[in-house]
Each structure stands twice: as C-alpha cells, then as structure tokens.
Amino acid sequence: MPALSFATYRRTLRSAPIRRLFLLGLLLRAPMFAGMTLLPIHGLLALDLSYAQAGLLVTAFAAATAVASPWRGRLLDRYGLRKTLAPAVLGSAICWSIIPFVGFELLLPLALVAGAFVLPANALIRQALVAAVPESDRRSVFSLDGISVELSAIVAPGLAVWAGAHWNTGWVLLIVEWIFVLGGVVAIVANPPLVHPADDLGSTVHGQRWVKRDFVLALVATATVTTVLSGTDLALVAGIRELGQVGQLGIVIALWGAGSIVGGLAYGAHHRSISPYLLLGALGAATVPLVLATGVLSLGLLAFVAGVACAPAISATIEVATQLAPAAHRGEAMGWHQAALNAGAALGPVAVGSLIDRHGHEWGFAAMGLLALLVAFVSLASRRQAQMPVAQR
C-alpha cells in the first residue's frame, strides 16, 4: 500500500453532504475569527481603550467560550442541534446587537455573556463530519476541515481589519457577528445528522466516567499545540519587528500557514494514523530552528518547515478525542477539545511575551519548541508506562 493516497479526498469531496458541511463551516468560522480580531480593534479605535483593556475584552470572551464549550457540547449530545443552537443564536444576536454601541463598562460583561452564548461551530461541524463518513475516512475529513479552519483564520481577520480601517468599526463588527448568527440559523434549518448510523448509542456512560487518562493526555497535547502556535505567532511578529521589516510580516505568516496546509494534506492522505504526541514532538523539533533565522527569507522558509507539523498535530488530537469518547458523548468531547484549543491559544502569548521582552524573539522560538518536546516526551512516557504489565512497572 502506498504511503500517501489522495483517493479518500476525491471520494470525500464528491459527497454533496460533506461539501455542504464545509461551506457551513466557512460560514460559521470566518466571522468567528474576524470578530475575535475586530473586538479589540473596536475597543482601541472607537472607545480609545488601553491595550490592557482591549486585551481584557479578548480574555473575557475567550475564557467564557472555553468554559461554555464542554457544556454546550453536552447539550448537543443530549438535546440535538436545533434545541442547542436556538438559545445560542438568540443570545448571540442580542449581545452582538448591543456590543458595538456601548462603552467599556458594559462591553466587558457583555463580552463574557457573548462568550457563554457563542455558537459551538467547531464541535458542531466536526461531529457532523464524523456522522457523515465511515471511520476509515475520518482522518482525511479532519485534515480537510483543519485546512478550512486554517484558511478562515488567515483570510477572514485580514478582511475584517481592512473593513475596520475604511468604515466605522462598530458597524463592521455588527455585520460580521450577524453573519455568524446567520450561520447559526442556516445550521438550524439544515439540521445535519450528528450521529453515524453505525454508532452504538446504547453504551452511554453516565457522568464523567468516560473521561480517562488517555483523553486527558490528548487534551494536554491539544492545549500544548495551540500554546506553541500562538506563542510562535507572537515571536514571529517580534522577529520581524527586530529585523525592521514589519511590512513583510504577512508573507512570513502566509508561508507558515502554507506549510501547515501542505502538512495537513499529507497527513490526511497517509494510510494510517500517527500519534499526536509524535506530531507534537515534530512540531517542537521544527520550531526550535527558527532561532537560526537571520533575515526575512530564512525566517519565512524556516516558518514554512515549522508549519508542516501544525495541522497534522491538531487533526491527530481530534482523531484521538473522537476515538476515545463514546458516540453518545462525542459533542461533549469536541467541546472539551475546543476548550483546550482556546486555553492554549490564550496561554501562548502570556507564556512567551516576557521572554521576548527580556531576551529577544529567539528565546520565544526556543521556549515554544522545547515546551512541545517536553510535553511530547512526558506524554509518550506516560502512555508507555500505562501499557506495561503491572509486574514490570
């Protein structure tokens, strides 16, 4: 059997339900990423907030989203798509209709409420994708979904910032978030299945008893991946500024994202799964050499290489999380996975920012790469220890 086969991609993309899910994912995720970028910009430009206050807005929204994600995923499992999304759509519509037109005193608590009501875009799309394909095709589907997320995260914020620079940020934010709400309405009308016909829903595990060591390890790996990515992102910005080439930042970030897309396509075409902990280690090993960059060209090329492991590492954690969770708890599992993604994304800049301030951007790359290697090593050692016979421990 060849190491890589793209036949699954062709088979997947010929499926009309899969194509509709990818389009729904773009409709939900693009405004989600754009809104996260616009919220602090609106605070800075329209309300003249400090950087600390603008950052607090993002932190409040992200924290509420992280807390709400597992809970809303559990609601998807218990009550289905329409009953779960209806109150989220209503709450989001109310919050985002008010947020663009109030001062910081009301904006901060409203950001918390909006985060609690946020539509579970990732959990919904990934659960629907699992329900739409056989298990043998899930790796390819998750890889394509990861590439879709990557494109949304690259393109949508840039367009939102451009619009905010030309028009009133409050109105732009309102339009972006109402597109997000529209995506929720479309999802309610489409009501895609969230359970595969072959899934056994009779083996429901009550409470949190299904959340065991392997699932927690997968969440730790997930959070570490996004910690490394968000920390590396900040270090790339710092590196470009130190080189005096701020105008070239977009090229470097694009090369980093292009590497991730190439890696995601290759991983999805691979004939078998790869451990997320090995991929996390590969991400760390590829991130450390960024310290050797001496100019924009070398930084961009090294960023491309580092990016190759990004999408595969995230896709592998999704694959493991769906395998470890019972079918009746898959929405909750995706909710926990999203919470880990959010937690890591919030932690990365905080963890690496002081290092960059004190020692330069090279220390940011080194710290993020070594963190990924350390967590990968500990996770692999923990799994190996657990798999050993009791007499050998």
Secondary structure as UniProt FT lines:
FT   HELIX           7..13
FT   HELIX           16..45
FT   HELIX           51..79
FT   HELIX           81..98
FT   HELIX           99..101
FT   HELIX           104..116
FT   HELIX           121..132
FT   HELIX           135..137
FT   HELIX           138..166
FT   HELIX           169..190
FT   TURN            197..198
FT   TURN            201..202
FT   TURN            207..210
FT   HELIX           213..242
FT   TURN            243..244
FT   HELIX           246..248
FT   HELIX           249..269
FT   HELIX           276..287
FT   HELIX           288..292
FT   HELIX           296..307
FT   TURN            308..309
FT   HELIX           310..324
FT   HELIX           327..329
FT   HELIX           330..359
FT   HELIX           361..387
FT   HELIX           390..392
//
